[in-house]
């Protein structure tokens, strides 16, 4: 297996956070600078790529208003959440162009890391490839008492490890094996962190083409996470 070492050059994108009980999301196309000086056609929730991190608590009664400004039909699926079929956002819950879908449910999950994305039959891969993914963090009393970092964007960060095919013009191509590894839609990212325990919430959709294993490097006291003196064991990356 190959080992992929990232030489950090670009600040890591950290998606904004939304807290409930009402979450407003708009799906739309945009353009994002993935490679220096190149505008890549992309799509996101509330922005040009990715989506905000949705922070919920066990037992919350939530409403999610998902508006479709994408220019094509779509859905949004709450991947891993315990919800009814009507609220799941699978292929049967089509959001027409210009429409808003508003599922409402009680959060029945305990503390966990999950994600959301389109899930329409025959278009899921293309829409996710353009960047329509976001993270869901569920909190509960047990997690709160565990002493783990939970100040989002300060000592708790989401990490989407995703490989993508970028063509010669820096545009996304749909396919199984990527040639470029992205972390939060960032190539060769770095992140400055405080001198304390830091918590990373990770979702990986690596299909192995950009390297099956990634070397995680970190450094405290405000230093960049890559190219630091502390190197951890390689982390296996599996799609899912």
SVG drawing of the C-alpha trace seen along z (x, -y; Angstrom):
<svg xmlns="http://www.w3.org/2000/svg" viewBox="-43 -33 53 35">
<polyline fill="none" stroke="black" stroke-width="0.4" points="0.0,0.0 1.2,-3.5 1.6,-6.2 0.4,-9.6 2.1,-12.5 0.6,-16.0 3.0,-18.9 0.8,-21.6 0.3,-24.7 -3.3,-25.8 -5.4,-26.8 -8.0,-24.1 -11.6,-25.1 -13.6,-24.8 -17.4,-24.8 -19.6,-27.1 -21.8,-25.5 -25.6,-25.7 -27.5,-25.0 -31.2,-24.3 -33.9,-23.7 -34.4,-25.1 -31.8,-24.6 -32.1,-26.4 -30.1,-24.9 -30.0,-26.0 -28.5,-23.7 -26.9,-25.6 -24.1,-25.5 -21.0,-27.7 -17.4,-27.9 -14.5,-27.1 -10.8,-27.6 -9.5,-24.1 -6.3,-24.5 -4.4,-27.8 -5.9,-30.3 -8.5,-27.8 -12.3,-28.1 -13.8,-24.6 -17.5,-24.2 -18.9,-23.0 -22.0,-22.8 -22.8,-23.2 -25.3,-23.9 -25.3,-27.6 -22.1,-28.2 -20.1,-27.1 -18.9,-23.8 -19.6,-21.6 -22.3,-22.4 -22.4,-23.8 -22.0,-21.4 -25.3,-20.8 -25.0,-20.5 -27.8,-18.8 -28.5,-17.3 -30.2,-14.1 -33.9,-14.7 -34.1,-17.9 -37.2,-18.4 -35.6,-19.7 -36.9,-21.2 -34.6,-21.2 -35.7,-23.5 -33.8,-22.3 -34.3,-24.6 -33.3,-23.5 -31.6,-26.2 -29.4,-23.6 -31.2,-23.7 -32.0,-20.0 -34.0,-17.7 -32.3,-16.4 -32.8,-15.0 -31.0,-15.4 -30.4,-12.3 -29.4,-12.4 -26.9,-9.5 -26.9,-7.3 -29.7,-9.1 -32.6,-7.2 -35.6,-8.9 -38.8,-7.7 -38.8,-7.0 -40.8,-10.2 -37.9,-12.3 -35.0,-10.2 -34.4,-12.0 -33.9,-9.0 -34.6,-8.7 -38.4,-8.9 -38.2,-12.4 -37.5,-14.4 -37.0,-18.1 -38.1,-19.8 -36.2,-22.8 -37.2,-25.9 -39.0,-23.9 -38.3,-23.5 -38.5,-20.3 -39.0,-20.6 -38.7,-17.3 -39.3,-17.5 -38.3,-14.9 -37.0,-14.2 -33.2,-13.4 -33.1,-9.8 -29.4,-9.3 -26.9,-9.5 -23.6,-11.3 -22.3,-10.6 -20.7,-11.9 -22.8,-11.6 -23.2,-13.4 -25.8,-14.5 -25.8,-14.5 -28.0,-14.1 -29.4,-10.6 -31.4,-10.7 -31.4,-7.7 -28.7,-7.9 -27.5,-11.4 -26.1,-10.9 -22.5,-10.4 -22.5,-13.4 -24.0,-15.8 -21.8,-14.6 -18.7,-14.8 -19.4,-18.5 -19.3,-19.0 -22.8,-18.6 -21.8,-17.1 -22.0,-18.3 -21.5,-16.9 -23.9,-16.3 -22.7,-16.3 -25.1,-14.9 -24.3,-15.7 -25.7,-14.2 -25.1,-14.3 -22.7,-11.4 -20.5,-13.1 -20.7,-16.4 -19.4,-14.7 -16.6,-13.0 -14.3,-16.0 -13.7,-15.9 -13.1,-19.1 -16.4,-20.4 -15.8,-24.0 -16.5,-23.8 -13.9,-25.5 -11.6,-26.1 -10.7,-22.6 -13.2,-20.5 -13.0,-20.2 -14.7,-18.3 -12.6,-16.5 -14.0,-15.3 -11.3,-13.1 -12.5,-12.7 -10.6,-11.9 -11.7,-13.4 -10.8,-13.2 -9.6,-16.6 -9.1,-16.8 -6.5,-18.9 -8.6,-22.0 -9.1,-21.5 -12.7,-20.4 -14.4,-17.6 -15.0,-14.3 -17.4,-11.7 -15.6,-8.3 -14.7,-5.7 -10.9,-6.4 -9.8,-9.9 -6.4,-11.4 -6.5,-14.2 -7.0,-13.8 -9.0,-16.7 -9.6,-17.5 -12.7,-19.7 -12.3,-20.5 -8.8,-21.7 -5.6,-20.4 -2.6,-20.0 -4.2,-21.6 -2.8,-22.9 -4.6,-23.8 -3.3,-25.7 -4.6,-24.4 -4.3,-25.3 -1.8,-23.7 -4.3,-21.3 -6.3,-18.2 -8.0,-18.7 -10.8,-16.6 -11.3,-15.7 -14.6,-14.4 -13.8,-12.4 -15.9,-11.3 -14.0,-9.5 -15.2,-8.9 -11.7,-7.9 -12.1,-5.4 -8.4,-4.4 -7.2,-6.0 -5.4,-8.9 -3.8,-6.7 -5.3,-4.1 -3.6,-5.3 -2.9,-8.8 -0.2,-9.9 -1.7,-12.1 0.8,-14.7 0.2,-17.2 1.8,-19.8 0.5,-21.8 1.0,-25.3 -0.5,-27.0 1.7,-25.2 0.4,-23.7 -0.8,-20.2 1.2,-19.0 5.0,-18.8 5.1,-18.9 7.4,-16.8 4.6,-14.4 3.8,-11.8 1.0,-9.2 0.6,-5.8 -1.0,-5.8 -4.8,-5.8 -6.7,-3.4 -9.2,-5.2 -12.4,-3.3 -15.3,-4.6 -18.5,-5.0"/>
</svg>
